[in-house]
Amino acid sequence: MTVSRDDAPHAIRGKSWEEMTVGSVFRTAARTVTETDLVQFVNLCGFNEPLFYDERHAAEGGYTGRLVPGALVYALGEGLVIQTHSFAGTGLAFMHMELDVRRPTFVGDTIDVVVEIVESRASSKPGRGVVKARNTVYNERGDDVLVYTPVRLVRGRDFSG
C-alpha cells in the first residue's frame, strides 16, 4: 500500500494557542555568538558603529571584548525559539514586542532562551488565539542579557484557513 503525501502527517507540528497555557515554560538549545556572526550582522544591517567593530573604542567605554548589538542578540534568541518548532505550522503573525537589553553580550558568549507563556487567549476571529511570552536570553554565566515579550497570533485546534 502506498501512502499519499496528503495522508502523511507532519513530523513536526507546532502547538495551538490552547496548548500554550499560562505559566508553561521551556528552554531552547544554546549557541555561541561568533566573530563571523558579528561581522556579517554589522555588514548586512548597516550597524557600522565603532562600538561594534573597533575593540579599542569599545574599551574606552569600559567594555572588554567584542561587543555584540542587542539587535543581534534578539535575532539569535528568536532563531533559537523558532528552532524548537513550537510555532511550526501554527504561527500566523508576530504582532508586537517590547525589548529590554539588560547586560552586554560579547563574541564568545553562549546564549540560550527561557520562554514563559504569560498570556494565552482566544482572538476576535474563531480558530485563532493571541499568545504573549516573556523570552529571557541568558549567557553561559546565567546572566539575563536581554528580555523580549513577543505577542503572536497562533492557530487554534479548530482553525480553518
C-alpha positions in Angstrom: 0.0 0.0 0.0 1.3 3.4 -0.9 0.6 6.3 1.3 -0.1 9.6 -0.4 1.7 12.8 0.6 -1.6 14.3 1.9 -2.2 11.3 4.2 1.2 11.5 5.8 1.2 13.6 9.0 3.8 16.2 9.5 6.6 15.0 11.8 6.9 18.5 13.3 3.8 20.3 14.4 3.7 23.5 16.5 1.4 24.0 19.4 -2.1 25.5 19.1 -2.7 28.6 21.2 -4.9 26.4 23.5 -1.8 24.2 24.2 0.3 27.3 25.2 -1.0 27.7 28.7 -0.1 30.5 31.0 2.8 29.5 33.2 4.2 26.9 30.8 8.0 27.3 30.4 10.6 25.8 28.1 14.3 26.3 27.4 15.9 26.4 23.9 19.2 24.9 22.8 22.3 27.1 23.2 24.6 28.6 20.7 27.8 30.6 20.9 28.0 34.1 19.3 30.9 34.1 16.9 33.0 36.8 15.3 31.5 35.8 12.0 28.0 36.3 13.4 29.0 39.9 14.5 30.8 40.8 11.2 28.0 39.5 9.0 25.3 41.2 11.0 27.0 44.5 11.2 27.6 44.5 7.5 24.2 43.1 6.5 22.2 45.5 8.7 24.4 48.6 8.5 25.3 48.6 12.1 28.6 50.4 11.3 29.0 51.8 14.7 32.6 51.8 16.1 31.2 50.2 19.3 30.7 47.0 17.3 33.8 47.0 15.1 36.5 48.8 17.0 37.5 46.9 20.1 39.7 49.8 21.3 36.8 52.3 21.0 34.6 49.8 23.0 37.3 49.5 25.6 37.3 53.3 26.1 33.6 52.9 27.0 34.6 50.3 29.7 33.9 47.2 27.6 36.3 44.3 27.4 35.9 42.2 24.3 33.9 42.4 21.1 30.6 43.9 21.9 27.5 42.4 20.2 24.5 44.6 19.2 21.3 43.9 21.2 19.5 43.5 17.9 21.8 40.6 17.0 21.2 39.0 20.4 17.5 39.3 19.9 17.7 37.8 16.4 19.8 34.9 17.6 17.5 34.3 20.5 14.4 34.4 18.4 16.1 31.9 16.0 16.7 29.6 18.9 13.0 29.8 19.8 11.9 29.1 16.2 14.2 26.1 16.1 12.2 24.5 18.9 9.3 24.2 16.3 6.8 25.5 18.9 5.2 27.5 16.2 5.8 25.2 13.2 2.7 25.5 11.0 0.7 27.2 13.8 2.2 30.7 13.9 0.1 33.2 11.9 1.6 36.6 12.8 4.2 38.3 15.0 2.1 41.2 16.3 4.0 43.2 18.9 7.1 43.1 21.1 8.8 45.0 23.9 12.6 44.6 24.3 14.9 45.2 27.2 18.7 44.9 26.8 19.9 44.1 30.4 23.6 43.4 30.0 26.2 43.4 27.3 26.8 40.3 25.2 30.3 39.6 23.7 31.7 37.5 20.9 32.3 34.1 22.6 29.3 34.2 24.9 27.0 31.2 24.6 23.3 32.1 24.9 20.0 30.2 25.3 16.5 31.4 25.9 13.9 30.6 28.5 10.3 31.1 27.2 7.5 31.6 29.7 3.9 31.9 28.4 2.3 34.9 30.2 -0.9 35.3 28.3 -3.0 33.0 26.1 -6.5 33.9 24.9 -8.9 33.5 22.0 -8.7 36.2 19.4 -11.7 38.0 17.9 -11.7 35.6 15.0 -12.5 32.0 15.5 -9.8 29.4 15.4 -7.1 31.7 16.5 -5.5 32.9 19.7 -3.2 35.6 21.0 -0.1 34.3 22.9 2.3 36.5 24.8 5.5 35.2 26.2 8.4 36.5 28.2 11.6 35.3 26.5 14.7 35.8 28.6 18.1 35.4 26.9 20.8 34.1 29.2 24.6 33.9 28.7 26.6 30.9 29.9 27.1 32.5 33.3 23.4 32.6 33.9 23.1 36.4 33.4 19.9 37.6 31.8 21.3 39.7 28.9 18.1 40.5 27.1 14.3 40.1 27.7 11.7 40.4 25.0 7.9 39.9 25.1 6.6 38.7 21.7 2.8 38.7 21.1 1.9 36.3 18.4 -1.3 35.2 16.6 -1.4 31.4 16.7 -3.8 28.9 15.1 -6.3 27.1 17.4 -7.3 23.5 17.3 -10.3 24.4 15.2 -8.5 26.7 12.7 -9.8 26.8 9.2 -8.0 29.0 6.7 
